[in-house]
Amino acid sequence: MLWKLRRHIRAVVVIAAIAVLAAAAAAIAVPRLGGGSKDSDKFADTKLAPAPWAADPEYRPGASSPTTTTDAKPVPKAPVDPKTGLPAASAGSNGSFTPPTPAERRRVYTATHPVGGNDSALLLNRTALAPPSAPDPIRAMISAANLIVGQPYRWGGGHGSFQSKGYDCSGAVSYALAGAGLLQTPIASGQFMGYGAPGPGQWLTIYASPTHVYAVIAGLRWDTVGDARGSGPRWHPYDAYPQGFVARHVPGL
């Protein structure tokens, strides 16, 4: 009888172990509710950004203003990538920028920052303050950009909608322009190569390539390249890096 009892106990232990292993395997195999992933979870606690014109409703899309002087041609909507379902996005090289030497920065500053001096925007902590002499559209762009400072970098972010939990480079530049009523739909970095007019502007210069885009607004660089805080839309008190980019501007700005 004793040997039968021992055999019964061993059988129960084996069955219990198999049940535990089966439950663990099922927990691993079954996806989490909502189809979540580590990549999407990192945006779960990020607050949805407001509409860009929330900072200055006067410059909502379609609004007209006597201070908004632009002959920029309408830009078509960004084409959709059939593989991802997202508009063609932007920054394959995002975050790879290496700051130039001080000598190169001085040379680039002279070439690309026609505002300069007392007419440059101020950067206080992470917020840009427009100079008093800035035109209203530039003020609206700066106010809009300030709304998404600190949002995380997200490939394709800001393309499906201006309101997003993260932005890529062209999404961030599109957002700032939309705040001034200069863009009604987000566009990709390559499309910025044909936006507005060629060459640098007095207050706004957009630097675009097929893989990346950023803007210099009133002397501050609006970009998503990485720094000590990571990657994502933010102001940089450094110069442009125009090599490999085409310069575009909005006529009158």
VMD Tcl script that draws the C-alpha trace (Angstrom):
set ca {
  {0.00 0.00 0.00}
  {2.82 2.38 0.82}
  {4.38 2.01 -2.64}
  {1.02 2.74 -4.26}
  {0.67 5.92 -2.18}
  {4.15 7.08 -3.17}
  {3.44 6.43 -6.85}
  {0.19 8.40 -6.57}
  {1.99 11.35 -4.96}
  {4.63 11.37 -7.71}
  {1.92 11.35 -10.38}
  {0.16 14.33 -8.75}
  {3.45 16.27 -8.58}
  {4.21 15.58 -12.25}
  {0.70 16.64 -13.32}
  {0.96 19.86 -11.27}
  {4.35 20.70 -12.81}
  {2.98 20.16 -16.31}
  {0.03 22.44 -15.54}
  {2.34 25.21 -14.30}
  {4.55 24.98 -17.41}
  {1.50 25.01 -19.70}
  {0.12 28.13 -17.99}
  {3.46 29.92 -18.34}
  {3.70 29.02 -22.03}
  {0.17 30.29 -22.63}
  {0.95 33.59 -20.90}
  {3.92 34.07 -23.21}
  {2.10 33.05 -26.39}
  {-1.08 35.07 -25.86}
  {-0.61 38.74 -26.88}
  {-1.52 41.46 -24.45}
  {-4.87 43.13 -24.81}
  {-4.82 45.86 -27.40}
  {-1.88 44.33 -29.27}
  {0.63 46.29 -27.22}
  {4.36 46.05 -27.69}
  {7.45 47.44 -26.01}
  {7.77 49.95 -28.86}
  {4.22 51.26 -28.47}
  {4.22 51.08 -24.68}
  {6.90 53.75 -24.40}
  {4.32 56.26 -25.69}
  {1.52 55.02 -23.43}
  {2.05 57.70 -20.76}
  {2.80 60.51 -23.21}
  {0.13 63.19 -23.37}
  {-1.45 63.89 -26.73}
  {-0.19 67.26 -27.98}
  {-2.73 70.03 -28.64}
  {-3.45 71.36 -32.11}
  {-0.60 73.65 -33.21}
  {-2.83 76.68 -33.62}
  {-4.00 76.32 -30.00}
  {-1.15 78.66 -29.04}
  {-2.55 81.37 -31.33}
  {-6.01 80.63 -32.80}
  {-5.61 83.59 -35.18}
  {-3.27 81.43 -37.22}
  {-5.43 78.34 -37.53}
  {-5.36 76.67 -41.00}
  {-7.10 78.83 -43.57}
  {-6.92 81.97 -41.45}
  {-5.84 85.08 -43.27}
  {-3.81 87.89 -41.81}
  {-2.35 91.08 -43.30}
  {0.95 90.18 -41.64}
  {1.15 86.77 -43.30}
  {2.87 87.49 -46.60}
  {3.55 84.28 -48.51}
  {3.52 83.19 -52.11}
  {4.28 79.59 -51.18}
  {2.50 77.15 -53.46}
  {0.07 74.65 -51.91}
  {1.84 71.44 -50.97}
  {0.15 68.09 -51.70}
  {-0.56 65.60 -48.94}
  {2.25 63.23 -48.08}
  {2.01 59.88 -49.93}
  {1.13 56.87 -47.80}
  {3.62 54.03 -47.40}
  {1.66 50.88 -48.44}
  {3.66 48.69 -46.04}
  {3.05 50.72 -42.89}
  {-0.11 52.65 -43.75}
  {1.65 55.81 -42.52}
  {2.47 58.86 -44.61}
  {6.01 58.66 -45.98}
  {8.07 59.78 -43.03}
  {11.34 61.37 -42.54}
  {14.39 60.95 -40.49}
  {16.41 57.89 -41.24}
  {19.40 59.87 -40.02}
  {17.60 61.48 -37.10}
  {19.77 61.77 -34.00}
  {23.06 61.25 -35.86}
  {24.10 64.90 -36.02}
  {27.65 65.63 -34.82}
  {28.09 69.24 -33.61}
  {30.59 71.19 -35.75}
  {33.77 72.72 -34.41}
  {33.60 76.26 -32.93}
  {35.32 77.68 -36.03}
  {32.82 75.97 -38.33}
  {29.95 77.16 -36.16}
  {31.12 80.77 -36.47}
  {31.37 80.43 -40.26}
  {27.95 78.80 -40.57}
  {26.40 81.38 -38.25}
  {27.53 84.21 -40.54}
  {26.19 82.39 -43.59}
  {22.84 81.20 -42.30}
  {21.64 83.55 -39.56}
  {20.71 86.86 -41.18}
  {18.58 87.84 -38.14}
  {21.27 87.84 -35.48}
  {21.94 90.32 -32.68}
  {19.02 91.70 -30.70}
  {16.56 90.25 -33.22}
  {17.31 86.65 -32.27}
  {14.91 84.61 -30.16}
  {15.84 83.86 -26.57}
  {15.98 80.35 -25.14}
  {14.95 80.15 -21.48}
  {15.26 76.61 -20.19}
  {13.45 74.78 -23.02}
  {11.10 77.58 -24.12}
  {11.85 80.00 -26.95}
  {10.80 83.64 -26.65}
  {10.28 85.55 -29.89}
  {12.10 88.88 -30.23}
  {9.89 91.99 -30.13}
  {10.71 92.79 -33.75}
  {9.59 89.38 -35.08}
  {6.63 89.33 -37.53}
  {3.42 87.81 -36.23}
  {3.77 84.55 -38.22}
  {7.20 83.96 -36.66}
  {5.74 84.57 -33.21}
  {2.96 82.10 -33.98}
  {5.47 79.48 -35.19}
  {7.56 79.82 -32.04}
  {4.49 79.61 -29.79}
  {3.29 76.50 -31.61}
  {6.68 74.80 -31.47}
  {6.88 75.46 -27.73}
  {3.73 73.32 -27.31}
  {5.55 70.12 -28.31}
  {8.99 70.71 -26.79}
  {9.90 67.52 -24.93}
  {7.59 65.20 -26.87}
  {9.45 61.97 -27.73}
  {10.85 61.19 -31.16}
  {8.53 58.86 -33.04}
  {8.96 57.77 -36.65}
  {5.89 58.92 -38.58}
  {4.69 60.95 -35.58}
  {2.74 64.08 -36.45}
  {1.85 62.85 -39.96}
  {-1.49 61.12 -39.49}
  {-2.55 64.13 -37.41}
  {-0.91 67.26 -36.06}
  {-1.98 66.01 -32.62}
  {0.31 63.16 -31.68}
  {2.17 61.54 -28.78}
  {5.49 61.87 -30.56}
  {7.01 63.54 -33.62}
  {9.63 62.88 -36.24}
  {11.62 65.67 -37.87}
  {9.17 66.58 -40.62}
  {6.22 66.20 -38.26}
  {7.81 68.73 -35.90}
  {8.58 71.25 -38.65}
  {5.07 70.79 -40.11}
  {3.60 71.44 -36.66}
  {5.45 74.74 -36.26}
  {4.43 75.94 -39.72}
  {0.81 74.97 -39.08}
  {0.81 77.15 -35.97}
  {1.33 80.16 -38.26}
  {-1.25 78.99 -40.83}
  {1.53 78.24 -43.35}
  {0.73 74.55 -43.73}
  {-2.62 72.79 -43.58}
  {-1.46 69.17 -43.65}
  {1.79 67.55 -42.45}
  {4.35 66.74 -45.14}
  {7.46 64.58 -45.32}
  {11.06 65.75 -45.30}
  {11.60 65.24 -49.04}
  {8.55 67.36 -49.83}
  {10.05 70.25 -47.89}
  {12.76 70.40 -50.56}
  {10.14 72.04 -52.80}
  {8.29 74.05 -50.14}
  {8.12 77.83 -50.41}
  {10.97 79.49 -52.29}
  {14.68 78.63 -52.69}
  {17.35 80.04 -50.41}
  {17.49 81.24 -46.80}
  {14.92 83.63 -45.38}
  {15.32 86.58 -43.06}
  {13.43 85.03 -40.16}
  {12.81 81.44 -41.23}
  {14.98 78.98 -43.13}
  {13.99 75.36 -43.66}
  {16.83 72.91 -44.34}
  {15.55 69.81 -46.11}
  {16.93 66.59 -47.55}
  {15.27 63.32 -48.58}
  {15.86 61.90 -45.09}
  {15.81 64.83 -42.66}
  {14.48 68.35 -42.22}
  {14.86 71.06 -39.59}
  {14.30 74.82 -39.39}
  {16.10 77.88 -38.11}
  {13.50 80.26 -36.71}
  {14.63 83.70 -35.50}
  {18.14 82.35 -34.96}
  {17.22 79.17 -33.03}
  {17.34 75.71 -34.56}
  {14.10 73.71 -34.35}
  {15.16 70.10 -34.70}
  {14.65 66.54 -33.45}
  {18.28 65.39 -33.35}
  {19.51 63.94 -30.08}
  {21.11 65.76 -27.21}
  {21.54 65.05 -23.49}
  {17.73 64.74 -23.14}
  {17.40 62.26 -25.99}
  {15.72 62.73 -29.37}
  {12.58 64.68 -30.06}
  {11.37 68.17 -31.01}
  {13.22 70.91 -29.15}
  {15.09 74.16 -29.60}
  {18.85 74.16 -30.03}
  {20.98 77.25 -29.34}
  {23.43 76.07 -32.01}
  {24.01 76.78 -35.64}
  {22.60 75.10 -38.70}
  {24.46 72.28 -40.45}
  {23.52 73.00 -44.06}
  {25.79 70.56 -45.89}
  {23.66 68.05 -47.78}
  {20.46 70.10 -47.34}
  {18.61 72.54 -49.57}
  {17.57 75.84 -47.98}
  {13.97 77.00 -48.41}
  {12.04 79.95 -47.04}
  {8.57 81.48 -47.03}
  {8.54 84.68 -49.12}
  {8.27 87.68 -46.83}
  {9.77 85.80 -43.90}
}
mol new
graphics top color blue
foreach p $ca { graphics top sphere $p radius 0.5 }
foreach p [lrange $ca 0 end-1] q [lrange $ca 1 end] { graphics top cylinder $p $q radius 0.2 }
display resetview
